[in-house]
Amino acid sequence: MHTKHHLALLHRLAHLAALSVILLGVLVLVGWFNQIPALYRVEDNLPLMTPGAAFSFMFTGATLFLLQPEKPSAWRRIGGRLLAMGGIGLGLLMLLSYWHSVPDMLLDQGLAPLALLNLSVDKDSLQTAIAFILTSIGLFFLSLERPLLINVAQWAAFFSVMLLVGVFFGFAHQEDMFKVFTGEAGMGLLTATAFALVGWGIVLAKVEKGFFRIMVSEASGGVVARQVMFLMALFPPLLGWLPVLWGQVEHGKLTHTQVESLLASVMVMAIVLIVIRLACRLDHEEVLRTRAQEEVRQHQADLDQMVRLNTLGEMASGISHELNQPLAAVANYASACQRLITSGENTQRLQEPLQAIQQQALRASEIIRKMRALVRKQPPHKVSACLEQVIHEALQLSKVDANKFSVPLLLELDDTVPDIPLDSIQIQQVILNIVRNALDAMQATQSHRRQILVKSFMNQQGMVQVDISDTGPGMDAELKQRVFDAFVTTKGSQGMGIGLSLCRSIIEAHGGRLWVESEPEQGATFSFTLPVN
């Protein structure tokens, strides 16, 4: 699955956690109203969930539910904040119930006609009250949609879930771990389970916006993170619930040690499966990476070959233009000598070498003509292609040189540009040539000012336009007029001066135009257009 699918799955799990917490709170209240102890107390000797805690969990679950969408509406955010503040208030009332009886009545007898049920209600533990306050604060932070506060909320929820591991291990041994250390009764098994659901719900609700966004990744790290988190979410509650649900510990059919051994075996097998899957994933990614590197090398070789052929074509064109006139003159002079000899002058000894001169001159001209025909640039092989992808592939080839000179490659690509007919290799050659020229031009620029910006958009003429801007030294008016001429270079002996001339030929063969806008010390912007049809 892709990243979006993983994100949707994690959001659905957070949604399910919110609904489960609400349902759990409702069931516990139903148990209190209808005198069904099994719904609010797992076993007689274990702590129960009070009506106040059940009502608070309904608040907490509703808050998490309202904040579920990736971009919740304004009213959902406001509702979530109000419910989170209500949860904080309920947690404070639970905390105050240790010193005053009124809050205890508001939370318990005030929320249900318990007097009619003749049930004695225990007050919530200090551990439960503090957990409600911290959880509600985390939900309030989550509703503010600020990256820092989302990170704080997620980490707080994660550590809360980790602290619950001790609670679940205590239930596996029928020990109240909080009471062991503080002398006060801790939270019940139902309460701990509800807090675990809320904690994981907070982590997953905005998982893509905080530290735990690695869980959304398609890479190996994301695979491991999701599976390890799944084990962390599942194993501790199972450890606490299985001895209770099976009810076999008290009957001597299964000891605590045997239950722990069984669960440990299951967890070890799960870890082994995770490691095996990770190994397969890494092997698959290595194969894909090797294949991609080979494709990049082949693509680079194709580009280099095209550059060599087109360079040879430009050179042959220039050389033939320069040599045709003197060669034609040699042939004419040789013909004149032959005419003089034919006229009867005593120059018979010159006829044979002059004839050889004429033949060799004609032969040289023919060789140049054939070479020019051989390497003449072929018309572009156009197919419908995505210009954005062509630009990305070209810049990928420039990334090593850009990193070498500490030049960031920035993109502002219009994703509404339609696919257009073009020769991908040739257009990539144009982009690559301009970017490399920009990198060379910026070597004298201060490193913190260096950058290359590539834009694509539809211009007012209805053509696709690409702008490639740098922060180099720029050009004066004279250089701007000659920059696209063959054999014009600013690199001295390091350049041949045919790259931009070749780029212009390619763009014009596509039916577009290539030009430059620049001022001294203001950088340069090379722009080219391509027709949509």
C-alpha positions as CSV (number, residue, x, y, z in Angstrom):
1,M,0.0,0.0,0.0
2,H,1.0,3.6,-0.6
3,T,1.5,6.2,2.2
4,K,-2.0,7.5,1.8
5,H,-3.4,4.1,2.4
6,H,-1.4,3.7,5.5
7,L,-2.5,7.1,6.7
8,A,-6.2,6.2,6.1
9,L,-5.8,3.0,8.0
10,L,-4.2,4.6,11.0
11,H,-6.9,7.3,11.0
12,R,-9.5,4.6,10.9
13,L,-7.9,2.9,13.9
14,A,-8.0,6.2,15.8
15,H,-11.6,6.6,14.9
16,L,-12.3,3.1,16.1
17,A,-10.5,3.8,19.4
18,A,-12.7,6.9,20.0
19,L,-15.9,5.0,19.3
20,S,-14.7,2.1,21.6
21,V,-14.1,4.5,24.5
22,I,-17.5,6.1,24.1
23,L,-19.2,2.6,23.9
24,L,-17.2,1.4,27.0
25,G,-18.4,4.5,29.0
26,V,-22.0,3.8,27.9
27,L,-21.8,0.1,28.9
28,V,-20.4,1.0,32.3
29,L,-23.2,3.5,33.0
30,V,-25.8,0.9,31.8
31,G,-24.2,-1.6,34.2
32,W,-24.6,0.9,37.1
33,F,-28.2,1.8,36.2
34,N,-29.3,-1.8,35.8
35,Q,-27.2,-3.3,38.6
36,I,-25.0,-5.4,36.3
37,P,-21.6,-5.5,38.1
38,A,-20.0,-7.5,35.2
39,L,-20.2,-4.3,33.1
40,Y,-18.3,-2.1,35.5
41,R,-16.2,-4.6,37.6
42,V,-14.2,-7.4,36.0
43,E,-13.8,-9.3,39.3
44,D,-15.0,-8.7,42.8
45,N,-11.4,-8.3,44.1
46,L,-10.3,-5.9,41.4
47,P,-10.9,-2.1,41.2
48,L,-14.1,-1.0,39.4
49,M,-14.9,1.8,37.0
50,T,-17.1,4.4,38.6
51,P,-19.9,6.3,36.9
52,G,-17.9,9.5,37.0
53,A,-15.0,7.8,35.2
54,A,-17.5,6.3,32.6
55,F,-19.0,9.7,32.0
56,S,-15.5,11.3,31.7
57,F,-14.5,8.6,29.1
58,M,-17.6,9.5,27.1
59,F,-16.3,13.1,27.1
60,T,-12.8,12.0,26.2
61,G,-14.0,9.7,23.4
62,A,-16.3,12.3,21.9
63,T,-13.4,14.8,21.9
64,L,-11.2,12.3,20.1
65,F,-14.0,11.6,17.6
66,L,-14.5,15.3,16.8
67,L,-10.8,15.8,16.1
68,Q,-10.6,12.8,13.8
69,P,-10.7,14.4,10.3
70,E,-7.3,15.4,8.8
71,K,-8.6,18.9,8.6
72,P,-11.6,19.2,11.0
73,S,-14.1,21.9,10.5
74,A,-14.1,25.0,12.7
75,W,-17.1,23.8,14.7
76,R,-15.5,20.4,15.3
77,R,-12.4,22.0,16.6
78,I,-14.4,24.3,18.9
79,G,-16.5,21.4,20.1
80,G,-13.4,19.3,20.7
81,R,-11.8,22.1,22.7
82,L,-14.9,22.5,24.8
83,L,-15.2,18.8,25.5
84,A,-11.5,18.6,26.3
85,M,-11.9,21.5,28.8
86,G,-14.9,19.6,30.2
87,G,-12.7,16.5,30.6
88,I,-10.1,18.6,32.4
89,G,-12.8,19.9,34.7
90,L,-14.1,16.4,35.5
91,G,-10.5,15.3,36.2
92,L,-10.1,18.1,38.6
93,L,-13.4,17.2,40.4
94,M,-12.1,13.6,40.7
95,L,-8.9,15.0,42.2
96,L,-10.8,17.2,44.6
97,S,-12.9,14.3,45.8
98,Y,-10.0,13.2,48.0
99,W,-10.5,16.2,50.2
100,H,-14.2,17.2,49.7
101,S,-17.3,15.1,49.4
102,V,-19.3,17.4,47.2
103,P,-17.3,16.7,44.0
104,D,-17.6,13.0,44.8
105,M,-21.4,13.3,44.9
106,L,-21.4,15.4,41.7
107,L,-19.4,12.7,39.9
108,D,-21.2,9.6,41.2
109,Q,-24.5,10.1,43.0
110,G,-25.2,13.3,41.0
111,L,-24.8,11.5,37.6
112,A,-27.1,8.5,38.3
113,P,-29.8,7.7,40.8
114,L,-27.5,5.3,42.7
115,A,-29.4,5.8,45.9
116,L,-32.3,3.9,44.3
117,L,-29.9,1.1,43.4
118,N,-28.5,0.7,46.9
119,L,-25.0,0.4,45.5
120,S,-21.9,1.7,47.3
121,V,-19.7,3.7,44.9
122,D,-16.0,3.8,45.4
123,K,-14.3,7.1,44.6
124,D,-11.9,7.2,41.6
125,S,-8.3,6.6,42.3
126,L,-5.7,9.4,42.4
127,Q,-4.0,7.6,39.4
128,T,-7.3,7.8,37.4
129,A,-7.9,11.5,38.2
130,I,-4.4,12.5,37.2
131,A,-4.6,10.4,34.0
132,F,-7.9,12.1,33.0
133,I,-6.4,15.6,33.5
134,L,-3.3,14.8,31.4
135,T,-5.3,13.0,28.7
136,S,-7.7,15.9,28.4
137,I,-4.9,18.4,28.2
138,G,-3.3,16.3,25.4
139,L,-6.6,16.4,23.5
140,F,-6.9,20.1,24.0
141,F,-3.3,20.5,22.5
142,L,-4.4,18.3,19.7
143,S,-7.3,20.6,18.9
144,L,-5.0,23.6,18.5
145,E,-3.5,22.1,15.3
146,R,0.0,23.4,16.0
147,P,2.9,21.1,15.2
148,L,4.7,21.7,18.5
149,L,1.6,21.1,20.6
150,I,0.7,18.0,18.5
151,N,4.1,16.6,19.3
152,V,3.7,17.3,23.0
153,A,0.3,15.6,23.0
154,Q,1.5,12.6,21.1
155,W,4.6,12.1,23.3
156,A,2.5,12.6,26.5
157,A,-0.1,10.0,25.2
158,F,2.7,7.6,24.3
159,F,4.4,7.7,27.7
160,S,1.0,7.4,29.4
161,V,0.4,4.2,27.4
162,M,3.9,3.0,28.4
163,L,3.1,3.6,32.1
164,L,-0.1,1.5,31.7
165,V,2.1,-1.5,30.9
166,G,2.8,-1.7,34.7
167,V,-0.9,-1.6,35.4
168,F,-1.6,-4.5,33.0
169,F,1.3,-6.5,34.4
170,G,0.0,-6.0,37.8
171,F,-3.4,-7.4,36.9
172,A,-1.6,-10.4,35.4
173,H,-0.3,-11.1,38.9
174,Q,-3.5,-9.8,40.7
175,E,-1.4,-6.9,42.1
176,D,-2.3,-3.2,42.2
177,M,1.1,-1.8,41.3
178,F,0.0,1.8,42.1
179,K,-1.1,0.7,45.6
180,V,2.2,-1.1,46.1
181,F,4.2,2.1,45.6
182,T,1.8,4.8,46.9
183,G,-0.5,3.0,49.3
184,E,-3.5,4.4,47.3
185,A,-5.8,2.2,45.1
186,G,-5.0,2.3,41.4
187,M,-7.2,2.3,38.4
188,G,-9.3,-0.7,37.3
189,L,-8.7,-3.0,34.3
190,L,-11.5,-1.4,32.4
191,T,-10.2,2.0,33.1
192,A,-6.7,1.2,32.1
193,T,-8.0,-0.3,28.8
194,A,-10.0,2.8,28.1
195,F,-6.9,5.0,28.8
196,A,-4.8,2.8,26.5
197,L,-7.4,3.3,23.7
198,V,-7.5,7.0,24.2
199,G,-3.6,7.2,24.3
200,W,-3.2,5.3,21.0
201,G,-6.1,7.4,19.5
202,I,-4.2,10.6,20.3
203,V,-1.0,9.3,18.7
204,L,-2.8,8.1,15.6
205,A,-5.4,10.9,15.1
206,K,-2.7,13.3,13.8
207,V,0.0,10.8,13.2
208,E,1.2,12.5,10.0
209,K,1.8,15.9,11.7
210,G,4.0,14.8,14.6
211,F,7.1,12.7,15.5
212,F,5.3,9.4,14.9
213,R,4.8,10.2,11.2
214,I,7.3,7.5,10.4
215,M,4.4,5.1,10.9
216,V,2.9,6.5,7.6
217,S,6.0,5.8,5.6
218,E,6.2,3.1,2.9
219,A,9.9,2.5,3.6
220,S,11.3,-0.2,5.9
221,G,11.3,2.1,8.9
222,G,7.5,2.6,8.5
223,V,6.9,-1.1,8.2
224,V,8.8,-1.8,11.4
225,A,7.3,1.2,13.3
226,R,3.7,0.1,12.5
227,Q,4.3,-3.6,13.5
228,V,6.2,-2.8,16.7
229,M,3.5,-0.2,17.7
230,F,0.9,-2.9,17.0
231,L,2.6,-5.3,19.4
232,M,3.0,-2.6,22.0
233,A,-0.7,-1.8,21.8
234,L,-1.8,-5.4,21.9
235,F,0.5,-7.3,24.2
236,P,0.2,-5.4,27.5
237,P,-3.7,-5.5,27.6
238,L,-3.7,-9.1,26.6
239,L,-1.3,-9.8,29.5
240,G,-3.8,-8.2,31.9
241,W,-7.0,-9.5,30.4
242,L,-6.2,-13.2,29.6
243,P,-5.9,-14.5,33.2
244,V,-9.1,-12.7,34.1
245,L,-11.1,-13.7,31.1
246,W,-10.1,-17.3,31.2
247,G,-10.8,-17.5,34.9
248,Q,-8.4,-20.4,35.3
249,V,-5.8,-18.9,37.5
250,E,-7.9,-19.3,40.7
251,H,-9.0,-22.9,39.7
252,G,-5.4,-24.0,39.4
253,K,-5.7,-25.0,35.7
254,L,-3.3,-22.3,34.6
255,T,-0.7,-20.4,36.7
256,H,0.3,-16.8,36.2
257,T,3.7,-18.0,35.1
258,Q,2.2,-20.2,32.4
259,V,0.0,-17.4,31.1
260,E,3.1,-15.1,30.9
261,S,5.1,-17.9,29.2
262,L,2.3,-18.4,26.6
263,L,2.1,-14.7,25.8
264,A,5.8,-14.3,25.7
265,S,6.0,-17.2,23.2
266,V,3.4,-15.5,21.0
267,M,5.3,-12.2,21.2
268,V,8.6,-13.8,20.3
269,M,7.0,-15.5,17.3
270,A,5.5,-12.1,16.3
271,I,8.9,-10.4,16.6
272,V,10.5,-13.2,14.5
273,L,7.8,-12.6,11.8
274,I,8.5,-8.9,11.9
275,V,12.2,-9.5,11.4
276,I,11.6,-11.9,8.5
277,R,9.3,-9.5,6.9
278,L,11.8,-6.6,7.4
279,A,14.5,-8.7,5.8
280,C,12.4,-9.5,2.8
281,R,11.4,-5.8,2.5
282,L,15.1,-4.7,2.7
283,D,16.0,-7.2,0.1
284,H,13.2,-6.0,-2.2
285,E,14.2,-2.4,-1.7
286,E,17.8,-3.2,-2.5
287,V,16.8,-4.9,-5.8
288,L,14.7,-1.8,-6.6
289,R,17.4,0.6,-5.7
290,T,20.0,-1.3,-7.8
291,R,17.6,-1.4,-10.7
292,A,16.9,2.3,-10.4
293,Q,20.6,3.1,-10.2
294,E,21.2,1.1,-13.3
295,E,18.4,2.9,-15.1
296,V,19.8,6.3,-14.0
297,R,23.3,5.2,-15.3
298,Q,21.7,4.1,-18.6
299,H,19.7,7.3,-18.9
300,Q,22.9,9.3,-18.2
301,A,24.7,7.3,-20.8
302,D,22.0,8.0,-23.3
303,L,22.1,11.7,-22.5
304,D,25.9,11.7,-22.9
305,Q,25.7,9.9,-26.2
306,M,23.2,12.4,-27.5
307,V,25.3,15.3,-26.3
308,R,28.3,13.8,-28.1
309,L,26.4,13.2,-31.3
310,N,24.8,16.6,-31.3
311,T,28.1,18.2,-30.4
312,L,29.7,16.4,-33.3
313,G,26.9,17.6,-35.5
314,E,27.4,21.2,-34.5
315,M,31.1,20.9,-35.0
316,A,30.7,19.4,-38.4
317,S,28.2,22.1,-39.4
318,G,30.6,24.8,-38.3
319,I,33.7,23.2,-39.8
320,S,32.0,22.5,-43.1
321,H,30.8,26.2,-43.2
322,E,34.4,27.4,-42.6
323,L,36.1,25.0,-45.0
324,N,33.7,24.9,-47.9
325,Q,34.7,28.4,-49.2
326,P,38.5,27.8,-49.2
327,L,38.1,24.3,-50.6
328,A,35.9,25.7,-53.4
329,A,38.6,28.4,-54.0
330,V,41.3,25.7,-54.2
331,A,39.2,23.8,-56.7
332,N,38.6,27.0,-58.8
333,Y,42.3,27.9,-58.8
334,A,43.2,24.4,-59.9
335,S,40.6,24.6,-62.7
336,A,42.2,28.0,-63.8
337,C,45.6,26.3,-63.9
338,Q,44.2,23.6,-66.1
339,R,42.7,26.2,-68.4
340,L,46.0,27.9,-68.7
341,I,47.7,24.7,-69.6
342,T,45.0,23.9,-72.1
343,S,45.5,27.3,-73.7
344,G,49.0,26.2,-74.8
345,E,51.3,27.7,-72.3
346,N,54.5,25.8,-71.5
347,T,53.2,24.5,-68.2
348,Q,52.7,20.8,-68.9
349,R,54.7,19.8,-65.9
350,L,52.1,21.5,-63.6
351,Q,49.0,19.6,-65.0
352,E,49.4,16.4,-63.1
353,P,50.0,17.9,-59.6
354,L,47.3,20.5,-60.2
355,Q,44.9,17.7,-61.2
356,A,45.8,15.9,-58.0
357,I,45.1,19.1,-56.0
358,Q,41.7,19.4,-57.6
359,Q,40.9,15.7,-56.9
360,Q,42.0,15.9,-53.3
361,A,40.1,19.2,-52.7
362,L,37.0,17.7,-54.1
363,R,37.5,14.6,-52.1
364,A,37.9,16.6,-48.8
365,S,34.7,18.5,-49.6
366,E,32.9,15.2,-50.2
367,I,34.2,13.7,-47.0
368,I,33.0,16.7,-45.0
369,R,29.6,16.6,-46.8
370,K,29.2,13.0,-45.9
371,M,30.3,13.5,-42.3
372,R,27.8,16.3,-41.9
373,A,25.0,14.2,-43.3
374,L,26.0,11.3,-41.0
375,V,25.9,13.3,-37.8
376,R,23.1,15.7,-38.8
377,K,20.7,16.0,-35.9
378,Q,17.6,13.9,-36.4
379,P,14.1,15.5,-35.8
380,P,12.9,15.0,-32.3
381,H,11.0,11.8,-31.5
382,K,8.0,13.3,-29.8
383,V,5.6,11.3,-27.5
384,S,3.1,12.6,-25.0
385,A,4.9,13.0,-21.7
386,C,4.5,14.6,-18.3
387,L,6.8,17.7,-18.2
388,E,6.9,17.6,-14.4
389,Q,8.4,14.1,-14.5
390,V,10.9,15.1,-17.2
391,I,12.1,18.0,-15.0
392,H,12.4,15.8,-11.9
393,E,14.4,13.3,-13.8
394,A,16.7,15.9,-15.3
395,L,17.3,17.5,-11.9
396,Q,18.0,14.1,-10.3
397,L,21.0,13.9,-12.7
398,S,22.2,17.3,-11.5
399,K,21.7,16.6,-7.8
400,V,25.3,15.4,-7.2
401,D,26.9,18.5,-8.7
402,A,24.4,20.7,-6.9
403,N,25.2,19.1,-3.6
404,K,28.9,19.5,-4.4
405,F,28.6,23.2,-4.7
406,S,26.0,23.6,-1.9
407,V,23.3,24.8,-4.3
408,P,19.6,24.0,-3.4
409,L,17.4,23.1,-6.3
410,L,14.0,24.7,-5.8
411,L,10.8,23.7,-7.7
412,E,7.6,25.6,-8.4
413,L,5.9,23.3,-10.8
414,D,2.3,23.8,-12.0
415,D,0.7,20.3,-11.7
416,T,-2.2,21.5,-13.9
417,V,0.1,21.6,-17.0
418,P,-1.2,18.8,-19.3
419,D,0.9,16.1,-20.9
420,I,2.6,17.5,-24.1
421,P,4.3,16.0,-27.1
422,L,8.1,16.1,-26.6
423,D,11.3,14.2,-26.9
424,S,12.1,13.5,-23.2
425,I,15.8,12.9,-23.7
426,Q,16.3,16.1,-25.7
427,I,14.3,18.3,-23.2
428,Q,16.2,16.8,-20.3
429,Q,19.4,17.6,-22.1
430,V,18.3,21.3,-22.4
431,I,17.4,21.5,-18.7
432,L,20.6,19.6,-17.7
433,N,22.8,22.0,-19.8
434,I,21.2,25.1,-18.4
435,V,21.4,23.9,-14.8
436,R,25.1,22.9,-15.2
437,N,25.9,26.3,-16.7
438,A,24.1,27.9,-13.7
439,L,26.2,25.8,-11.3
440,D,29.4,26.9,-13.0
441,A,28.3,30.5,-13.0
442,M,27.6,30.6,-9.2
443,Q,31.0,29.2,-8.1
444,A,32.0,32.8,-7.2
445,T,28.7,33.6,-5.5
446,Q,28.6,33.4,-1.7
447,S,27.3,30.0,-0.6
448,H,24.4,31.3,1.4
449,R,23.0,33.1,-1.7
450,R,23.3,30.2,-4.2
451,Q,20.1,28.7,-5.4
452,I,18.5,27.5,-8.6
453,L,14.7,27.9,-9.1
454,V,12.8,25.9,-11.7
455,K,9.3,27.0,-12.6
456,S,6.7,25.6,-15.0
457,F,3.4,27.1,-16.0
458,M,1.0,27.9,-18.8
459,N,1.9,31.4,-20.2
460,Q,-0.5,33.9,-21.7
461,Q,0.1,32.5,-25.2
462,G,-1.2,29.1,-24.2
463,M,2.2,27.5,-24.3
464,V,4.0,25.6,-21.6
465,Q,6.8,27.7,-20.2
466,V,9.8,26.7,-18.1
467,D,12.0,29.2,-16.3
468,I,15.3,28.3,-14.8
469,S,16.7,31.1,-12.6
470,D,20.1,31.3,-10.8
471,T,21.7,33.8,-8.4
472,G,25.0,34.1,-10.3
473,P,26.8,37.1,-11.7
474,G,24.4,37.7,-14.5
475,M,25.2,38.9,-18.1
476,D,25.8,42.2,-19.8
477,A,23.9,43.2,-22.9
478,E,26.6,42.1,-25.3
479,L,26.9,38.6,-23.8
480,K,23.1,38.2,-23.8
481,Q,23.0,38.9,-27.6
482,R,25.7,36.3,-28.3
483,V,25.1,33.7,-25.6
484,F,23.2,31.3,-28.0
485,D,25.8,31.6,-30.8
486,A,27.9,28.6,-31.6
487,F,31.5,28.6,-30.1
488,V,30.7,31.5,-27.7
489,T,31.8,30.5,-24.1
490,T,32.5,32.2,-20.8
491,K,34.5,29.2,-19.5
492,G,37.7,29.8,-21.5
493,S,39.5,26.6,-22.4
494,Q,37.0,24.6,-20.2
495,G,34.1,25.1,-22.6
496,M,33.4,24.6,-26.3
497,G,30.6,27.2,-26.6
498,I,28.1,24.9,-28.3
499,G,25.8,23.8,-25.4
500,L,23.3,26.7,-25.5
501,S,23.4,26.8,-29.3
502,L,22.4,23.1,-29.2
503,C,19.7,23.8,-26.6
504,R,18.2,26.5,-28.9
505,S,18.2,24.1,-31.8
506,I,16.4,21.4,-29.8
507,I,13.7,23.9,-28.5
508,E,13.1,25.3,-32.0
509,A,12.8,21.8,-33.4
510,H,10.0,21.3,-30.9
511,G,8.3,24.4,-32.1
512,G,9.2,26.5,-29.1
513,R,11.6,29.4,-28.2
514,L,14.6,29.8,-25.9
515,W,15.7,33.1,-24.5
516,V,17.5,34.6,-21.5
517,E,16.7,37.6,-19.2
518,S,19.6,38.9,-17.1
519,E,21.3,41.9,-15.7
520,P,24.8,42.2,-14.3
521,E,25.0,41.0,-10.6
522,Q,21.3,40.1,-10.8
523,G,21.5,36.4,-11.8
524,A,20.0,35.0,-15.0
525,T,16.7,33.4,-16.0
526,F,16.7,31.1,-19.0
527,S,13.2,30.4,-20.3
528,F,11.8,28.2,-23.0
529,T,8.4,27.4,-24.3
530,L,6.8,24.3,-25.7
531,P,3.6,24.0,-27.6
532,V,0.7,22.0,-26.1
533,N,-0.3,20.4,-29.4
